[in-house]
């Protein structure tokens, strides 16, 4: 019964998004990609289930006028419950770190929502990031927000499928995608580092797509309109 109700809610949201999208002026979608601002986001979490696990840190950086704005880079630890040993081993974030540097998740999410206004949200592997953002949005009762969400993983998959390249799922990890554009090796270590690495990958993908590529083109390559 619970799964049926969840499916019905998702279906209702999908139809709502389609309706809103049909009403939106498409003028902005036709602007070259460089005329848009992008907020590139990554999260560190205690697991991969957006309903059961918790986000413990957020990292983001802005892209404006086709360049990464390093002054905009932020890494925020969330005071969002105890950290287990498995999570510490993966992310190297401890309860002491949270006690000393942890921010109120509600305040952090309201700040993030404000930053997202009139921007394109960019992540690497959207299903996971979207699930955790949905949970955070509900938990902190944020005002709904509709925006375009680009997935650099999905964009890269579309490129490789057009080339008819047969690649495993591991070939679409952030580090492997970066290698195909000649970007430096990247092993990943925290949310901010991953956000910056994703921003570099996005710019490489955008330059590869061409200066005349617009937001509508990018949505077709690996994005969609989402509502939080």
N, C-alpha and C positions, 0 to 999 in steps of 0.2 A: 504493500500500500504506500509506504514511504517513497519507494522508488518511482511509483506511478505519479505521485504528487510532485516529486522533483522534476520528472519528465514534463508534466503539464506546465509547471512554472517556467521551465526552460523554453518550451514551445511558445508560451505567451510572450516571454521576453524577446524571442527571435522575431515574432510578428511585430512587436512594438518597435524593434530596431529597424525592420524593413520599412515600416510606415514612416518613422522619423527620417530615415534616409531618403525616402521618396519626396519628402517635403523640403529637405535641405537644398539650398541653392548649390549647384555643382560648379559654380565659378571658381571657388577655392581649389577644388579638385583638379582643375585644369592648369593651375599655376605650376611652373617648373619646380622641381623638388627643392632647389636651393632657396626658394622664397618662403619655405616653411621652417618652423622651429621644431626641434625634436628633443624630447626628454628620454634619454636612454637609461633604463632601470634594470637593476638586478637585485635579487634578494637571497639571503642565506636563511635556510629553514632547518627544522629538526627532522624533516623527511620530505617525501614527495606528494603526500596526500593533503590537499588544501583544506579538507574538512577535519582531519584528525591531527595533523602536525601544525607547528607554529612558525611564523616568521620571526627571526631573531635579529636581523639587521637589514637595512636598506642602503643601497648605493646608487647614485645617479650622477649624470653629467648632461649638460645641454649642448646641442649642436645648433648654431645659428650662422647664417650666411655661408653655409658649407664648411664650417670649421668647428672643432671641438673647443668649447669655452672652459678651460681648465679652472678658472676662478669659480665656476659654478659647481664644481665637484663636491659631493657630500657623501659621507659614510656615517650612518646613524645606527647605533645599537638600540634595540627595543627592550624595555623592561617588561618582558612578556612571559615570565615564568622561569622556573629552574632549567638549567642546561644539563642534559645527561652526558655520560662519558662518551657515548658514540658520537654525539654532536660535537663535543670538545675535540675529539680526535680528527674530525673532518674539517671543522671551521676554526679551531684554535681560539674559540671564544669561551670564556669561563664565567661562572657566577660572579666572581670578583670583578671581571670586566664590566658585567652588567650593573653590579652594585655601584661601581665608580663612574661609569660613563652612560649607563642606560637612560634612554629618554622615555617619557610617557608615550605609549603607542598612539593614543588618541590625538595628542598634540602633533606628533610626527606625521600622522596620516592626514590631518587637516592641512598641514603645511604642504605635504605632497600634492594634495588635491588642488590647492591654490596654484601650485607651480604648473600643474597639468592643463590649466585653462588655456585654450587656443593653441595647444601644442599637439604634436603627434607623439604618441607613446611608442617606444621601441624596446623590444626584449629579444632574447634568444631562447626560443622554445616557449611560445605563448601559452599553450594549455596549462602548464604548471604555474607560470606567473599569474595568469588570469584567475586560476582557482584560489590562490592565496590572496590576491587583491580583492576578490569577491568576499572572501571570509573577513578580511580586515574592514572592508566597507560596511558589512553588516554589523560586525562586532562594535564598531565605533559610531554607528548611525550617521554616516556621512551623507550629505546631499547627493542625489544621483548625478552622474556625470557621463555624458556620451562623447566619445572621441574615436579617432582612428588609431588602431593598434597595429604596428608592423612587427613581423617576426622575421629576424634575420636568418633563422634556420629554415623557415618555409621559403624565403626568397632564394636561398642558396639551393634548396631542393628543386625549385622550379628551374633554375639555371641549368642544373645538372641533368634534369629530365629532358630539357630541350636539346641537350647535347647527347641524349640517350646514353648517358654514363651510368654504369651499374655500380652503385656504391652501397656499402653497408651503413647501418644507422650510426655506427661509431664515426663514420666519415663526416657526419654533420655536427659533431661536437664543436664547440667554439674554437678551440685551438686548431683543429683540422681544417675548418672553413677558412680560418685566417691564412693558413699555409698556402692555399690555392691562389691567394692574391699577393703572395710575397711578403706578408706581414711578419714581424718577428715572432719567434716561438713564444707561446704563452701557456703556462701551466695552470694558472688560476690560483687565487689565494683568498680573496675576500670580495664582498659585493661591489665595492667601488672599483677594484681592479677589473672585475668582470664587466662592469658597466662601461668602463673606458675601452676595454678590449672589444666589446660589442659595438661601441661607437665607431671605432676604427674600421671594423669590418663593414658596418653600414656605409661609411663614406667610400670604401673601396667598391662595394656593390653599386652604389649610386654613380660613381664616376664610370664604372664599367657599363652601366645602363645608358649613360649619355646625358648631356646637359638638357636635352628637350624632354626627358622623362618627367612626368608629372605625378601628383599624388594618386590620381586614378590608376595610372600604370602600376604604381607601387602596390596599391591595394590588390590589383589583379595578380601581382607577382607573389605576394605573401602577406596580406593584411586584411583587416576587416573593421567595420564599425562595431564598437563594443559599448556596453552600458554597465557602469558600476553602481 
